[in-house]
């Protein structure tokens, strides 16, 4: 898939754990883990907004497009 999820990179930059982010965003650990590993097929804008707010970043910091 040409969309790459860099959530783990942003979490490392902000020094925040999966548990902390899960609590701030209101997502289960399993759903957040699926997103973090790039196995998610979709993401709601409300979820993306909550993640960006919690990590103080832009959507482009988390999602990247690379042509195959």
C-alpha positions as CSV (number, residue, x, y, z in Angstrom):
1,X,0.0,0.0,0.0
2,X,1.4,3.4,-0.9
3,X,0.2,5.1,2.3
4,X,2.7,4.8,5.1
5,X,1.8,5.4,8.7
6,X,4.5,7.0,10.7
7,X,2.7,7.0,14.0
8,X,5.5,5.1,15.8
9,X,8.0,7.8,14.6
10,X,5.9,10.6,16.0
11,X,5.3,8.7,19.3
12,X,9.1,8.3,19.7
13,X,9.7,12.0,18.9
14,X,7.1,13.0,21.5
15,X,8.3,10.3,24.0
16,X,4.8,8.9,24.5
17,X,3.9,5.3,25.0
18,X,1.1,3.4,23.3
19,X,-0.7,3.2,26.7
20,X,-0.5,7.0,27.2
21,X,-1.7,7.8,23.6
22,X,-4.5,5.3,23.9
23,X,-5.7,7.1,27.1
24,X,-5.5,10.5,25.5
25,X,-7.1,9.6,22.2
26,X,-9.8,7.2,23.6
27,X,-8.9,4.3,21.3
28,X,-8.3,0.7,22.5
29,X,-4.7,-0.5,22.5
30,X,-5.5,-3.1,19.9
31,X,-6.9,-0.5,17.4
32,X,-4.1,1.9,18.0
33,X,-1.6,-0.9,17.6
34,X,-3.2,-1.9,14.2
35,X,-2.8,1.7,13.1
36,X,0.7,2.0,14.4
37,X,1.9,-1.1,12.5
38,X,0.3,0.1,9.3
39,X,-2.2,-2.7,9.1
40,X,-5.3,-0.4,9.2
41,X,-7.3,0.0,6.1
42,X,-9.0,3.3,7.1
43,X,-8.9,6.0,9.7
44,X,-11.7,8.3,10.7
45,X,-10.9,12.0,10.6
46,X,-12.0,12.4,14.2
47,X,-9.4,9.8,15.2
48,X,-6.7,11.5,13.1
49,X,-7.7,14.8,14.7
50,X,-7.4,13.3,18.2
51,X,-4.0,11.8,17.5
52,X,-2.7,15.0,16.0
53,X,-4.0,16.9,19.0
54,X,-2.4,14.5,21.5
55,X,0.9,14.5,19.6
56,X,0.9,18.2,18.7
57,X,1.5,17.4,15.0
58,X,-0.1,17.6,11.6
59,X,-1.7,14.8,9.6
60,X,1.3,14.8,7.2
61,X,3.6,14.0,10.1
62,X,1.7,10.7,10.6
63,X,0.6,9.8,7.1
64,X,2.9,9.7,4.1
65,X,2.3,8.8,0.4
66,X,4.9,6.9,-1.5
67,X,4.3,5.7,-5.1
68,X,4.9,2.0,-5.6
